[in-house]
């Protein structure tokens, strides 16, 4: 899976849906700081910080992408 730019895509869809990082984190059961980490890092570092499949599944459910 090509994860380059995933953080930018998450920001795009989160903002498009009108969610703040805090709102988005609450919907996923995570903190604002976790959302910042996911959005601000490349895929390999995200995998180390948060189970990748779980993160993507939560994000897809919340933004409908």
C-alpha positions as CSV (number, residue, x, y, z in Angstrom):
1,X,0.0,0.0,0.0
2,X,1.3,3.4,-1.0
3,X,1.0,5.6,2.1
4,X,2.8,8.7,0.8
5,X,0.6,11.7,1.4
6,X,-2.0,9.8,3.5
7,X,-1.9,12.5,6.2
8,X,-2.8,15.2,3.7
9,X,-5.7,13.1,2.4
10,X,-7.0,12.6,5.9
11,X,-6.8,16.3,6.6
12,X,-8.7,17.0,3.4
13,X,-11.5,14.7,4.1
14,X,-11.8,15.6,7.8
15,X,-12.0,19.3,6.9
16,X,-14.4,18.7,4.1
17,X,-16.7,17.0,6.6
18,X,-16.4,20.0,8.9
19,X,-14.6,18.1,11.8
20,X,-12.0,19.6,14.0
21,X,-9.2,17.3,15.1
22,X,-10.8,17.1,18.5
23,X,-14.2,16.2,17.0
24,X,-12.7,13.6,14.7
25,X,-10.7,12.1,17.5
26,X,-13.8,11.7,19.6
27,X,-15.6,10.0,16.8
28,X,-12.8,7.5,16.6
29,X,-12.3,7.1,20.3
30,X,-8.9,8.8,20.1
31,X,-7.4,12.1,21.3
32,X,-6.7,15.2,19.3
33,X,-3.0,14.4,19.8
34,X,-3.5,11.0,18.1
35,X,-5.2,12.7,15.2
36,X,-2.4,15.1,14.9
37,X,0.1,12.2,14.8
38,X,-1.8,10.4,12.1
39,X,-2.2,13.5,10.0
40,X,1.3,14.7,10.4
41,X,3.3,11.6,9.8
42,X,4.0,9.3,6.9
43,X,2.4,5.8,6.7
44,X,5.3,3.9,8.2
45,X,5.3,6.0,11.4
46,X,1.6,5.9,11.6
47,X,1.7,2.1,11.6
48,X,4.2,2.2,14.5
49,X,1.9,4.6,16.5
50,X,-1.5,3.2,15.7
51,X,-2.7,-0.1,14.2
52,X,-2.9,0.9,10.5
53,X,-6.0,-1.2,9.6
54,X,-7.9,0.1,12.6
55,X,-7.0,3.7,11.8
56,X,-8.0,3.5,8.2
57,X,-11.3,1.7,9.1
58,X,-12.2,4.4,11.6
59,X,-11.3,7.2,9.2
60,X,-13.3,5.7,6.4
61,X,-16.3,5.3,8.6
62,X,-16.1,8.9,9.8
63,X,-15.4,10.7,6.5
64,X,-17.3,8.4,4.2
65,X,-14.4,8.1,1.8
